[in-house]
Amino acid sequence: MLYLLQVNVGLILFYALYKLVCTRDTFFRSRRFILIVSLVLPFILPFIDVREWLESRDRMIMLTHFDYSAVLPEIVVGSEAVETGNRVFVLSEWIGYLYLAGVVALLVRLAVQAFSLYRLIVRMPEKEINGVCVKCLNDPSGPFSFFGWIFMNPAAVKEDEISEILTHEMAHVKQHHSVDVLLAEMVSICCWMNPFAWLLKREVRLNLEFLADRKVMEAGFATKSYQYHLLGLAYNHKYGLSNNFNFSHLKQRIIMMNKKKSNAAGHIKYALFVLPAFALLVAGNISCSQDASQTEDAKEEVVAPVSPEAKEAPADSTAKEEVFMVAEQMPEFPGGMKELLKFLQDNLKYPENAMKNNVQGRVIVQFVVEKDGTLTEFKVARSVDPDLDAEALRVLQTMPKWKPGMQRGKIVRVKFTVPVSFKLQ
């Protein structure tokens, strides 16, 4: 879920940058490249770790010291504790099921569209028109193409429109526009809950039409005549994966056809994509470390009582081991999140003294899951009351060993944060 969050934030950022930087010029080929980058890069960035590179540069060291420890679901202690905890877990489960259901439904839709195109390819007769092989349709659907196939109903198209249509569709075929369409389709399926994924998909299709329209103009066809033909071909299109001649947003296409070509020097602005992409890389995907100075600062916080011998042992073994705030494979409580919530709800008790004094609030406890699964370095990051702090620490310290976290195939230490809310009726 963290990975999906990073991907979706990346899609939002790149869509905003595309609309800000790229939509006012006529650099359609450059736009195509930027759109492909916008679709692919958000899925790659979460796997790139630049922390070590940043730490080698003094001016950037501060960027690597934010506290991004993984936060577990809030545990509520009180008369409604079990009900609230179960409700949080069930809600998160259902959100996951809803997401997967949407992905499956859209994949089925994609398969149906692909099968419909396959049937057309197999069943429709082929005819050579103006030196181009065309699959001849029987229904009134408008001209369209899919990879190397062009589909058209010759009887439904005027003689003076055929050459324009074939030039347009051949541009889609020769420039492999179906690859872009399929890529955008897969991204919108993976991120179907994100409206910006669908907006990017629309921009991909629109830009491909700009490219094909330009090819018609470069072939010497009259602009005005071609535009009137576009307006006249008002067919319903049934094949979602294809590049269709009468694509929507005709007004935008006509505006672009009439627009003067942008100066080549304007390509410089596309370099603006580099800085935001790097910012996304730094902000979203740095595995932050914890150094000695942070340990010294932490001494002033409330720390769980530990014997001198136990404290010294971990100190020797982990002094030079970094603590990951987010790992590729996060540590896991035996039995998973559901069992962890049940364990905490079964063992946490509201302190009598705090209950008498009507004390309530949220205690935030942090701990480190070591390489062998043991839990160390318990501390109260946010204190409410000594009795509440002590109870939260007491129960968390009794947790069994966890399954350790993994980063790049290696077992690592990972820091966790648990908010425990004590509430009275």
VOLUM-197531 format. One record per atom (N, C-alpha, C, O): x, z, y. Coordinates in steps of 0.02 Angstrom, whole numbers, plus 50000, padded with zeros to 5 digits. Layout:
BEGIN
XZY...
END
This chain:
BEGIN
500415000049940500005000050000500435000050063500254997050114501005003450059501465003350116501734996350127501784994050184501904992950073502144986050078501614981550110501774977550154500994982150087500454978050115500354979550189500214974950228500424985850208500364987650279500904984150320500754981450373501524984350295502074980950331501954973450336502074970450388501714970450282501574963250282501044961550334501124956750372500504965350335499954963850380500134964950453499914961250497500534970050466500774971150535501214965250556501184962950613501624962750509502044956850523501634950750539501794947050585501094949550501500654943850514500334944350584500284939350619500134950350602499834951250669500344949750723500184946250772500954952350714501474951150764501634943750772501664941250828501724940350716501914933350719501344928950745501474923950779500724930650730500174926850757500154927550833500064922750870500244933750857500244934950929500814931050963500714928151016501404931050932501974927350961501834919850961502004916351009501534917450907501384910250903500904908150959501014903150993500374912050968499894910351020500194910951089500014907151135500664915551097500974916651162501484911151179501534909051236501864908951128502434904651141502294897251127502554892951163501904895751076501904889051048501294884651061501324878651046500764887251087500144883351087500034879151149499514875851155500504879051195500404875151256500844868851260500834865351310501234867551207501684861751209501474856751155500974857651120501864851451148501724846251098502274845851046502374840551015502634851351035503154851550983502844853250916502954858650889502464848550889502074850050829502504851250768502334855350725503074847750762503524848950705503834855850709503894859350659504034857850769504314864550778503784869850764503924875050734503174868350786502624872950772502524873850697502394879350673502574868350661502484868650588503004873350557502834877450514503624872750579504144877150553504004884450570504064888850528503794885750633503654892550655503074895450615503084901350596502564891450602501994893850564502184895650492501954900650465502614891550462502844893150394503244899650394503164903850350503674900450444504054906650451503584912650460503684917950431503064911650500502574917050513502204919050451501994924850444502104914450405501754915950343502204919150290501984923350251502834917050290503294919250236503694925550255503764930050214503944925750317504394931150336504094938150329504444942650306503464939350347503184946050338503204948550266503214954650255503214944050217503254946150147503974947750126504094951050076504464945250164505174946150147505474952150183505884955750155505284953150246505584958350287505594965250255506104968650261505064967450222505084974250194505634975350142505804981050127505914969950114506444970650064507144970750094507634971650057507194969850159507854969450191508004976050225507614978650264508584978850209508794985250237509414984150281509944982250256509334985150347509894984150393510174990850418510554991050466509994996250385510205002850408510965003450411511245005950460511305001150357512035001850356512354997850412512845000150442512084991950426512354987850481512254991350547512694991250590511674994450557511534997850620511975003950629512225005350684512085007550574512485013650580513215012250597513565016750619513435006050588514115004250605514195002650679514745001350703513645002850715513655001450787513395007450825512805009250819513835010550864513675016950896513045016650938512655021450937512935011250974512355010951018511695010750980511165012151009511725009050916511105008450878511005014150829510515014350792511465018850829511425024350780510775028250789510475030350739510555029350851509955033350863509345030150830508875033750812509335023650823508765020250792508675022150719508125021650691509215024450688509195025950616509025033250601509075035350543508825037050651508715044150640507995046450653507885052350665507525041950651506825043950655506625047050589506885045150536506165051750591505955055250531505325051850503504765053550522505435047150456504875043450427504735045750356504625041650312504745052250343504645054650275503945052850251503475052650289503905051650185503255049750156502765055550161502945061250145502165054150182501665059350191501145058850136500835053650125501045064450100500545064650048499855065950078499815068150136499305064650041498645066150067498575073550084498865077850052498185074950136498095081850159497735085950106497225083750078497995091950093497685096550046497305101850086497595105150129496655102550073496235107250111496105113350068495875112750011496245119450095496135125650060495565129350094495585130450154495055131250056494475134550084493875133450040493945131349982493285134950065492685134450024492525127350003492195126349952492765122250041492615115250026493225111550002493245105350004493745115149978494385112049962494335106749907494565101149917494045108549851494035103949794493625097749811493825092149796493045098849843492615093249860492965088449908492935082349899493305091249960493635087050009494215083249978494285077249990494625086649938495195083349907494985077749861495275072349862494475079149820494225073849775493945068049814494035062249794493605069449870493315064149909493845059649939493765053549940494405062649962494955058749989495255054249936495385048349948495355057049875495655053149822495195047549800495405041849791494545049149791494065044049769494015038449821493975032549803494025040249886493985035249939494585030549935494505024449941495195033349927495785029149923495765024549862495995018849864495495027249806495425023149746494955017349758495095011649738494385018749790493895013449801494135008149850493955002349844494545010249898494835005349944495285000549905495274994549917495675003349858496094999149816495684994349773495864988449766495144996949744494704992649703494384987149746494324981449724494184988949807493874984049851494354978449868494174972549869494984980349882495494975349898495604970649839495614964549847495684973549779495794969449720495194964949705495284959249684494594967549716493994963449704493984957449750493804951949730494174958549814494204953049861494714947849841494584941849846495304950049818495824945449796495584941349736495674935249734495264944749688495024941149628494484936149647494494930449623494024938049691493484933449711493764927249745493534921749733494264928249788494554922649824494974918249778495004912149787495304921249729495674917349680495204913049638495354907249623494624915849621494124911949584493884906049628493814900449604493764907449691493554902149738494084896749742493924890749743494714898749746495264893949748495294889749685495394883649688495194892949627495194889349563494624884249560494714878649534494044886049586493464881449586493614875449630493464869749612493914876649689494084871149734494604866549701494544860449706495104869449669495614865449636495314861349579495504855549569494854864349542494544860749487494104855049512494074849749482493774856049569493364850749598493794844849618493604839049607494374846249647494824840849665495104837349603495174831249602495254841249551495504838349489494994833549459495174828149436494364835449459493834831049433493794824549472493694819149443493874825049538493854818949579494444814449562494364808349556495034817449554495634813549538495554809849472495754804049466495254813149423495184810249357494614805149354494674799949323494064806649388493454802649379493384796849428493114791649411493624797749490493494792549541493924786349529494514786849514493624780449535494014774249527494504773249584494394775649640495054769849570495574768849621495564761549645495464756949606495654760749710495644754149740496184753649793496314758449829496504747849798497014746849849496694744049912496384738749911496784747749967496504745650031497074745350082497404750450094497194739550111497734738650160498414740950132498824743750168498514739850067499144741650036499194748950016499734751249995498654752750023498654759950006498154761149950497584758749953498374764849898497924766549843497454772149864497664777449886496814770949856496304775649879495824777149821495614772649785495654783549814495144785649767494464784749801494334787849853494044780549773493414778649805492864783649788492694784649730492594786849840492054791749832491374788349832491294782849860490894791649800490204789149800489764792849850489264790249873489964799149866489544803149912489774802049984490284798949996489384804550032489544803350103490084807850131490154808150193490474811350090491004815650115491514811550154491664805850137491784814550207492264811050249492934810050214493064813050162493354805650241494014804450212494434810850211494404814850257494834811550158495284817350154495844815650106495824810650070496354819950104496924818950059497124825550028496984830950055497464825149972497724831049937498364828949901498334824949854498924831549923499584829549898499634821849901499604819049956499704818349844499814811149847499184806949842499224800749839498594810049843497974806349834497584806049900497534810949937497304800249914496864799249972496174797549947496094793249904495674800949974494984799949953494574797250011494634799650068494154792249998493744789250051493174785350019493234782549965492624785150054492054780950035492074774650078491844774750135492354769050053492434763050095491774760550124491764757650178491224761650088490584759150112490324762950172489914760450210490574769150182490334773350237490774772850299490654776250348491294768650296491774768150352491754760950380491744756150342491754760450445491764753850477492444750550467492954753950459492444744050469493054740150457493604741950506494184742350486493424742850570493944744250621494194751450619494654753150657493894755650577494114762550572494574763750512494934768650510494554759050465494924760150402495674760950413495984765550385495974756650454496694757050465496894763650498497404766650479496494766050545496634772450578496604778250527497034782550526496084778050487495994783350437496574783450388496844788850373496764777550362497304777350314497964779550344498364782950311498094777650407498704779950440498704787550447499214790750436498134790250466498064797550473498194801050406498584805850403497864798750354497934802050289498624801050258498874805450224498924795250270499604794050245500104798750278500604800650247499974800650340500404805550374500374812250337500884815450327499764814250318499694820450278500074819950212500414824750192500024814250180500334813450114501094813350120501434817050084501364809250164502084808350170502434814650196503004815950177502094818550238502394824550266502234830850224502394836450244501924829750166501784835150118501394840950150501574846850141500884839350187500494844450222500104849050174499934854650192499964846650113499584850850066499974857050046499674862150028500644856750050501054862750036500894868250087500804874050068500854866350150500694871250203499994874150192499884880150200499524869750174498834872050164498804877050108498474882250114499134875650052499124880249995499474886850012499244892249991500024886550048500374892550069499924896950112499874902950100499604893950162499154897750205498574900550166498334906050180498334896750117497784899150075497984905250035497604910150031498574905250006498804910849966498914917150009498764922649988499174916150069499284921850115498614924850134498544930950136498114920650149497454923250168497124926850110496724931350121497284924850049497004928349990497334935149983496994940149973498004935349987498364941749980498184946650035498174952750024498044944150095497904948450153497194947150179497094946650240496714946450134496044944350154495704949250201495254947350238495914955550200495604960550245495864960050316495604963250361496394956150326496704955450392496444949050425496624943650402496054949550478495794943450511496344938950537496234932950545496924941750553497464937650580497764932950527498054927850544497694934750464497914930250410497484923950411497734918450401496834924750422496374919050425496484914950488496424908850488496654918350543496804914850605497434910650598497474905050624497934913250564498544909350551498404903350507498664897850518497974904350458497774898750415497444893250456497574887350445497014895150503496684890150546497194886450589497144880450598497684890150615498194887050657498624882050616498814876850642498764883750553499144879150510498764872650502499054867250511498124873050485497724866950475497674862850539497724856750538497564866250595497484862750659498124859150678498104853450701498694862350668499334859150685499484853150641499774848250664499284853450578499364847750533498954841750557499164836050551498374843150585497964837750613498294834850675498264828750688498604839150715498974836750774499524831850752499614826550782499884833650699500424829350674500154822650649500454817450663499604822850612499314816550587499034812250643499104806150642498724815450693498464811750751499034808350788498964802650811499594811950795500154808850831500404802750794500604797750825500404802950727500634797250688500184791150701500434785550704499534792250709499074786750725499234783850794499234777850804499384788250842499554785950909500214782050909500274776850942500704784450870501344781050867501294774250832501714769850843500774773450790500674767050755500384761750801500324755950781500194763650862499964758750911499214758050917498984753550952498824762450885498104762050892497884764650960498194769150988497334761850985497074763851051496824771051048496414772751005497064775151094496884782251093496144783351101495834787051063495844780051151495134781051164494704778951105494244782551085494864773251076494484770751018494544775650960494044777050926495134778150948495244782850892494844789250904494554792050857494824791650966494454797750981493704796750970493364801250945493444790950989492734789550977492584789250902492044791350880493044786550864492954786250792492934793250762492554794650716493364797750788493364804650764492684807950777492414811350734492424806750836491784809750854491214806950810490734810450796491284800550790490754797450751490764799350678490254798750644491344801650652491394803350581491194810650570491614814850553490574812250579490324819150574490064820450504489464821450493490524820550455490324821750386490414829050368490824832650398490024831250320490134837950292490704837350241490714832850199491174842150245491744841950200491684847450148491574853250166491754845850084491624850550031492254852949995492224857349952492834850050011493434851449971493944855250014494324852350052493924861950007494284866350052495034865650053495354867150104495344863549997496074863349993496364856950023496974856450030495954852150039496204845550061496304845250136496074849550173496664839950158496734838350229496204833050245496264827350224495704834950283495164830250295495204827150365495414830350413495004820750368495064816750429494664819850486494904820250542494054821850472493624824450525493654832050526493144835350520494244834750535494344841950537494014844750599493934841250649493824851150597493494854250655493984854950713494554852950708493744857850768494134858650829494334851850859494894850850881493844847250858493994840550885494184840850959494594836850982493894845450995494044845951067494784847351077495104844251120495064851951038495774853551044496204847551025496724846251056495994844050973496384838150952496394832751005496904829751019495824831551035495774826451087496194828451149496514824251179496174834851166496574837251222497324836051208497694833851252497534837551147498244836551129498444829251129499004827451147497984824851108498134817751108498234815051179498634810551190497864817851226497904815651295498454819251335498594817451392498754824251304499254828251340499924824651341500134821551292500264825251398500924822251405501414826051360501384832151354501874822251329502374825351285502794830451323503014829151379502904836151292503304841451324504034839551327504284835851285504374842051379505084840851387505464844051329505314849651309505964840451303506344842851246506684849551259506804853451214506844850851323507164857151340506724863151326506954868751320506064861851320505604867251306505704870451238505424875751225506094867251195506224870151129506594876851134506584880851087506914877951191507304884151199506854890251189507074895351163506234889751211505794895551207505654897751135505464903451122505764893051088505634894951018506154900050993506044903450943506694900551029507194905751012506904912751024507164917650998506364913151063506054919651076505784922751011505654928751008505694918650960505454921350897505984925550863505814929950822506614924450879507154927950844507144935450861507184939650816507094937050925507124944050946506534948150918506654953550891505904945750925505364949750895505424950450820505254955650792505664945150787505754945650714506264951050697506164954850650506804951350735507314956450723507024963450738507164968150702506624963950791506314970350808505854972750752505854978650735505484968150722505054969850666505474972250607505304977150573506024968750596506474970550541506734977650550506744981550502506944979350611507224985950624506684991350621506784996550589506124990150655505614995350662505244996750597505075002550583505124991650557504704992550498505074993850433504764996350386505724992250428506034992150363506694995950357507044995150308506854999950407507475003950402507345010050358506865013750369507755011050309507735017250270508135022450308508755022450307507775026950341508105031650386508485037050347508265039250294509045039050374509455044150340509445050750377509235051150435509665055850342509685062550371510405064850369510705065250315510705066450428511415068250430511505075650444511025079550447512125077650452512285084750459511985087650523511775093450523511965083750576511695086450639510955088150631510725093050660510585084050593509885085550581509805091950540509345095850551510265092950493510245099050452510335105250495510005110250484510795104750544510915110450589510295111850631510115117650641509975106550655509375107450696508815110550655508405114350680508795108950590508265111350547508315118850533507835121750510508895121950547508985129050533508505133250574508335138850554508295130650632507855134450674507125134350649506715138150673506975129850601506305129350575506205134550520506695137450496505585135850499505435140650447505645137750380505405132450360506085141150345506335138750281506145143450225506135149450234505985140550167505795144650110506385148950089506955146650089506255155350070506805159750048507135157249985506795156149934507795156549988508175154249930508795158649924509085160649974508975160249862509555164549851510185161049876510225154849874510695164849899511315161849923511645157349872511915152049889511615159449807511935155449755511585148649747511905143449741510915148849747510535142549738510635137949798510685131949790510675141049858510755136949918511445133649918511505127949939511955137349896512635134649897512715128949848513075124049861512385129449789512455124349737512175117649760512545112649760511565117449778511305111049806511705108449864511785102349872511975113049905512345110749964512965106949943513145101849973513305109349890513915105949868513765099149838514135094349848513205098749800513065092649763512735087249805512785081349790512395089249860512005084349898512245083549970511925080150009512805086749987513035086550057513155079450081513025077850139513395075250036513555068450056513045063350030513145057350036512495065849999511985061349973511445060250026511175065150053511295054050042510785052650092510095053950063509985053450003509635055450108508935056550089508525050750115508515049450175508185047150070507765041550091507085044150112506785048350078506845041650168506175043450191505645039150156505095041350142505825032850142505395028250105505835024350057506325021250078505665024449993506055020849942505625015349913505015015349918505965010449882505595004849851505115007449798504545005049793505345012249758504905015449708504895022849724505385026349713504325025249750504285032149772504245036949713503995035049660504485043149722504415048249670503675049349653503235048049694503555051949594502865052749573502775059349536503175061149493502245062849553502065069049518501845067349447501535062049437501995071549397501785070049328501025068949324500635073449341500825063049303500115061549299499845057949359499265055749359500255057349413500035053549471499715057849525499715063949521499455054449576499175057749634498575062149617498495067649644498165059749571497565063649553497755070549525497455075549542498265070549481498485076849451498815081349503498755087549499499175078449551499485082349603498955085949645499005091949658498435082249665497905085349705497565090849666497415096149693497445089749601497125094849560497565101049554497325106649558498225099949544498695105649538498675109949601498625116049597498715106749659498735110449722498065113949735498065119649759497525110649721496865113749733496735119649686496405124449705496995119149625496905124549577497325130649593497145136249575497895129749627498365135149637498385138149707498575143849716498185134249757498195136849825497625141749835497045140249818497775147549863497275152749877497305154649951497845154949981496725155849979496705157750049496945164950056496645169450026497485166350094497735173250101497205177850129496875176150179497115183750098496595188350120496695190550192496215190950230497315192050211497455194350279497265189050330496975190650383497435182750315497265177250361496505176350364496235174650417496175177450308495445176650307495115182150349494635180750386495365188350344495095193850383495185192750458494745194250497495755189950476495905188750547495645182050572495785180050629495265178650529494975172150547495505167050570495405163450619496075166950533496615162450550496545156150507496475156550446496575150350539496545144050503496975138850541497155139850599497125133450507497545128150538497895124050484497795125050424498305119450507498655114850462499395116650459499745116350510499625118350400500345119650388500645113150360500385110250313501205111050390501535104950366502195106950333502635109850364502245105350268502835107250228503205100950207502905095950189503865101350211504285095850188504735098150131504935103950127504885093450085505345094950030505675088450008505455082950026506205089149969506585083449944506525083049868506635088049834506365077149843506365075949771507055073449752507265068049771507415077549713508105075949695508135070549641507615068449615508735068349626508835062949577508605064849507508415060549468508615071449491508385073549425507645075549425507385078049375507315074649482506605076249487506445083149512505865084649525506955087449519506835094149545506685093849619506865088949653506355098949645506155099149715506575104349753506625110149732506875102149808507315106649846507165105949921506745101949942507525109949959507505109650033506795110350060506595106650105506425115150033505755116450060505825119450129506235123850141505405117150174505395120050241504715118750273504385113750258504525123250317503905122350354504075118650418504395121350463503855112350422503995108350481503525110150538503695109350597502935112750520502455114950572502125121350547501775121450497502255126750583502005133350563501345134950598501235133150656500905138450562500265140750590500245148350592500105151350644500385151450535500355158750528500815160550470500845156850420501175166150473501635167950419501305168150350501595165950301500695170850347500345171250282500175164350256500265162950196499915159950299499735153250278500365149250260500365145550211500895150150299501525146650284501785148750215501985144550175501775155250203502045157850140501645155350080501925153750028500975154950087500565152650031500685145250016500715143249958500745141250069500885134150058501555133150023501615129149977502065136850046502725136350016502715138849944503015135749899502355144449932502345147449865502095142449813502405141649760501545139149828501255134649778501665128249771501755125849715501905125549826502295119349822502935120449783503175115849749503225126449788503845127949752503725128749677504215128549639503115129549655502975130249584502825123549551502695123349491502845118149588502705111549559503235109849506503815111549514503025106449453503515104349402503945098549428503845096149484504435096549387504865090949406504455084549416503965083349381504685080649464504365074149478504765068549445505345069549425504455062849439504825056749421505205054649484504885053349535505875054149482506265052749543506135045749571505885041249536506325044849635506245038449668506815033649653507355035749631506695027249665507195022049651507275017649713506785015849746507895015749727508045011049781508575006149755509125008149738508384999749753508844994549729509104996049659509684995049644508654998549617508824999849547509195006349536509375007849479509315010349588509675016649580509225022549598508805022049642509325028149563508935034149577509185037249642509795037849652508725039049686508915041749752508505047949768507995049349736508745051649818508385057449843507875055149895508025050849937507265057849891506735055649937506395061749967506245066649933506265061350032505945066850068505195065750072504955060150085504805071050061504085070750064503815075750115504135080750130503235074250142502895078750188502185079950162501825075150145501985086350158501315088050134500965092250187501185097750202500415089650215500005093750260499505097850221499135095050180499485104350231499015108850197498565112050249498805115950290497925110450248497445113150297497075119150268496775118750214497085124650304496715130650285496105130950332496175131550392495505130550302494895130450342494395135650317494315136650257494075138850364493555143850348492875140950367492825136950413492355143250331491675141150349491465144550414490915143450438
END
